[in-house]
Amino acid sequence: MSPFSHPGSDSEGNNRGDVQPTGAKSGRGRRRPPGQPPTLIRVAIADAHPVVREGLRRLLHAEQEFHVVGQAEDGTQAVKLVKARRPDVLMLDAGIPGMSGMRVLRELAKAQTECRVILLNASIDRAQVLEALRLGVRGLVTKNTTIALIIKCIRTVMTGEYWVGRESVSDLIGCLGPRRAGAPGASIAQQTELTRRELQIVAAVVAGYANKDIASRLSLSEHTVKHHLSSIFDKLGVANRLEVALLAIKQKLVDDRDPEI
């Protein structure tokens, strides 16, 4: 059973009770200090399965800080829902029918909504992570993720960070911008003086290659690859490979096709 499901949930109750005034929530969940107004995180849920939608809705409703503003059973409905209700967060099934999850992301990007998208999937592979991030996803979780981590994911993306699996990653544009005040119009590669070899390694990291594969393709030792990565981390001001990939994607640092190395 999916952790999103709820014992005894009504498979036909996919919209019951979702749209309600902000103050209509019950007293369940954590109490706020007296006199402090509630700040609700508005969430929309898009999944083909009624049990998943209703189960997730009930679990989120049990937390006083969340308000589920609507549900969608296919991609077309999901786009319309976001445009009409303007939720803070969309929980989107990657395999949603009617319009694929990736196409939904493209449509939302064109609409320039401020909604933060968290992608739900049966599993998360490296290629999908990078493609989803390119399309503006802020969080990725698998469908066997505990509700506690899903809630943590929502809270994390609401602070402007990324969440990939169990890891949160700071918004690189915001935190790196002040540190990289280079000449106007200069690229990140020019500002940081990345070498051609380092750019090749960045491209390989974005493509999902491990150190061993990078070493083989570039005819280097793994030790040398690690040395280059340390230099790249230092020049870009990041802490790990995921942050390198995120920054490279956001700043179009390298060609996102398979690197010719």
N, C-alpha and C positions, 0 to 999 in steps of 0.2 A: 504494500500500500504506500502510495506517495505520502510524504510527510505533510503535504499541503492538504490532504483530504481530512475530513472530520467525520467521526463515527455518527451515522444517522443523518448526514447532510442530504438535502433534497436535490436530486440530480436535475430537477426542473426549476430550482430556485436560483437561476443564474442572475437575476436582476432584482430579486426581492430585497428591499431594504438598503440598496446600494446608494441611491440618491436621497440625501436627507440634509436638512439644515446643519450647519457647522455645529451648533450647540445641541444637536439631537442625540449625541452619544450618551450611553449609560454611564454610571459611575464606576464601571469596571476599570482595572488597570491601576497604574500608579497615581497617587494623589499629588496635586500641585500645591505649592504654598498658598495660603489664603490671599486672595486679591490678585494673584498672578493669572492673566488671561491665557487661555489655551492657545497654543500654536500648533495647529494640526497639519500633518504632512498628507497632502491629497494624493491618493494612489489609484491608478487604474490598472485593471488586470485583463490581459488578453491571452486566452488559452482555449483550445478547441474542446477541452474536457470540462463539462459542468462540475464534476466532483472536485477537480483541481481548483477551479475558480471559486466555488463556494467554500471549499475548505480553507483556501488562502484568505478569502474575505473574512471568515469567522475568526481565524487566528490573528489577523491584523486588527480586527475590530476589538479583540480582547486587550490590545495595547491602546491606551487612551490617546496617544499622540498621533494615531493614524486615522484617516477617514477615506474609505473606499468610495470613490465618486462614480464608478461605473465599471462594467465588464463588457468584453467583446469575445466572440467565438471565432472570428476569422480576421485576417489581416485588413480587409477593407473596413470592417467595423472599427478596428483598432485605430486606424488613421482618423476616421470620423470622430471617434470618441475623444482622442487627444485634442483635435481642433475645437470641438464643441465644449468640452469640460475643462480643458487646460490643467490637467493634473501636474503635480510636482514630479511624480514618478510614474512611469509605465512599466509594469512587470509583463514582459513580452516573451511568449513561447517561440523559440527559434523555428520550430516546425509547424507553426500555425498555418492552416489551410487558407485558400482563397487568394492570398497575397503572401508570399514568403516573408519570414521574419526580416531577411536582409532587404527585401524590397520595401517593407514597412519603414525600415530605418532610412532608406533613401528618400522616401516620400516625406518623412518627418524632417529630414535635413533640408529638403527643398522648401518646406513650409516655415523653416526657421523658428520652430517652437522652442520654448525654454524647458520642455519636459526632459527629465533625465531618464534614460532607458536602461533597465536592468534586463538582460537577456537570460531566459531560462532554457536549459537544454538537458537532454539525457546525459550528455557528456561534453566536456570542453576539450577541443584539440587546439594545438598551437595555431594552425592556419585560420581556424574560425575566430580565435581570440584577436588576431591581428586584423582580419577583415572587419570584424565587428567594431573594433576600436577606430579603424579608419572611417567608419560610418557614424561615429559619434556615441557609441555605447559607453556608459559610465561604469556598469557593473556586469559581471557574468557569474552565474551560479548554476550548479547542476540541480536536477530535480530530486536528488536524494539528499540535498542540503537540509540541515536542521532549520527549524523556524527561527531559532535563536540567531543563527548566522545570517539568515535572510534579513531579519530585522537589523542586524549589525551592518549588513550591506547597504540597506536603505539609508540608515543614518549616516554611513560613510559617504555615499554619493551626494547626500544633501549638504555635506560640508565642502563639496567641491573636489573630492578625491575620487580615484578609481578604485574599484574592487574587482579582483580577478581571482576566482576561487576563494581561498581563505586569506588572500593577501590584499591589503589596501595600498595604493600607490598615490603619492601626493600629485596634485595638479601641476604637471611639470612646467606648463607655460607660465603659470602664475609665480611659481617659486624660482624658476630659472631666469625669468625675464630681468629682474633687477640686478642679477649677478652678471648678466651678459649684455651690458649696455655698449655694444660695439658701434661701429660707424653706421649711419643711416643707409639702409639698402644692402648692407653686407649680410651674407648668409651666415647661418650658424657655423657651417664648415669653415668659412673664411675667418670668422671671429675667433674660433677656437683653434684654428690652424691644424685641423686634422690632416694627417698625411694621406696619400693615395692608398697606402696599405691599410690604414685605420678605417678609411671609408669603405674599403672592401670588406673588412671585418664587420663594420656596422651593418652593411647590406646583408651579410650572411646571418647576423643575429636577427635582423628583421624577418628574413626568410625562414628562420627557425632551426638553423644548423647548430649542432652542439660543437664544443671546442674540438673534439676529435675529428669531426667532419670538416670543420674549417681548416684545421691543420693539414688534413689530407689534400683538400682542394687547393690550398695555397703552398703546398710542399714545405710546411713549417713544422716545428715541434709543438706539442701542446703547451709546453712551458713558454714558448715564444708567443703563442696566441694569448695566453693568460697575461703575459707582460703587456701586449698591445691593448688588451681589454682594460687593464689597470690604468694605462695612459689615457684611454678613451673616457673612462669613468671620471678621471681627474679633470680632463679638458672640458667635458660637458657638465660637470658638477652633479653627476648622478651616482647612485649607490649600487645598481645592479643591472642585469641584462634587460629586464622588463622595462625599466626606466629608459634605457638606451633605445629600445624599440619604440616606446611611446613617443619619445622626443623626436626620433627620426621620422616617424609617421606624421606627427603633428607639423613638423617644420619642413616636410618633404626633403629631408636630408639626403636620401638616396632613392633610387628607382625602386618601387615596391615590387617589381617583377623579380623572378629568380636571378640572383646575382651571377654575372658572368665572371667567375673567378677561377 
